[in-house]
Amino acid sequence: MPIIVNLDVMLARRKMSLSTLAGTVNITLANLSILKSGKAKAVRFSTLAAICQALECQPGDLLEHRPDPTDLAPAVNE
């Protein structure tokens, strides 16, 4: 997937555990783990805002777009 979640990087920079963040933003540890691992298919803006507030960061600090070269292949005309 071309969207990379850098939650682990921000947690390390803030010296905060995933458990502490879960308690602070009132999100289950399981859901945060899914987000951290990059397996989440979506994230609500309200969740993203709560995480950003707790970690004192911007959404761009947590999310990164890294295009997959195979997604950029030109279309074949028939």
Contacts in CASP RR format, 6 or more apart in sequence:
PFRMAT RR
TARGET T0000
AUTHOR 0000-0000-0000
METHOD contacts of the structure
MODEL  1
MPIIVNLDVMLARRKMSLSTLAGTVNITLANLSILKSGKAKAVRFSTLAA
ICQALECQPGDLLEHRPDPTDLAPAVNE
1 38 0 8 1.000
1 68 0 8 1.000
2 65 0 8 1.000
2 66 0 8 1.000
2 67 0 8 1.000
2 68 0 8 1.000
2 71 0 8 1.000
3 63 0 8 1.000
3 64 0 8 1.000
3 65 0 8 1.000
3 66 0 8 1.000
4 38 0 8 1.000
4 63 0 8 1.000
4 64 0 8 1.000
4 65 0 8 1.000
4 66 0 8 1.000
5 35 0 8 1.000
5 36 0 8 1.000
5 37 0 8 1.000
5 38 0 8 1.000
5 40 0 8 1.000
5 62 0 8 1.000
5 63 0 8 1.000
5 64 0 8 1.000
6 61 0 8 1.000
6 62 0 8 1.000
6 63 0 8 1.000
6 64 0 8 1.000
7 32 0 8 1.000
7 35 0 8 1.000
7 36 0 8 1.000
7 51 0 8 1.000
7 62 0 8 1.000
8 36 0 8 1.000
10 55 0 8 1.000
10 57 0 8 1.000
10 61 0 8 1.000
10 62 0 8 1.000
11 17 0 8 1.000
11 18 0 8 1.000
11 21 0 8 1.000
11 36 0 8 1.000
11 55 0 8 1.000
14 55 0 8 1.000
14 56 0 8 1.000
16 54 0 8 1.000
16 55 0 8 1.000
18 29 0 8 1.000
18 32 0 8 1.000
18 33 0 8 1.000
18 36 0 8 1.000
19 29 0 8 1.000
21 27 0 8 1.000
21 32 0 8 1.000
21 51 0 8 1.000
21 54 0 8 1.000
21 55 0 8 1.000
22 28 0 8 1.000
22 29 0 8 1.000
22 32 0 8 1.000
24 54 0 8 1.000
25 47 0 8 1.000
25 50 0 8 1.000
25 51 0 8 1.000
25 53 0 8 1.000
25 54 0 8 1.000
26 50 0 8 1.000
27 47 0 8 1.000
27 50 0 8 1.000
27 51 0 8 1.000
31 40 0 8 1.000
34 40 0 8 1.000
35 43 0 8 1.000
48 59 0 8 1.000
48 62 0 8 1.000
51 62 0 8 1.000
52 58 0 8 1.000
52 59 0 8 1.000
52 61 0 8 1.000
52 62 0 8 1.000
55 61 0 8 1.000
55 62 0 8 1.000
END
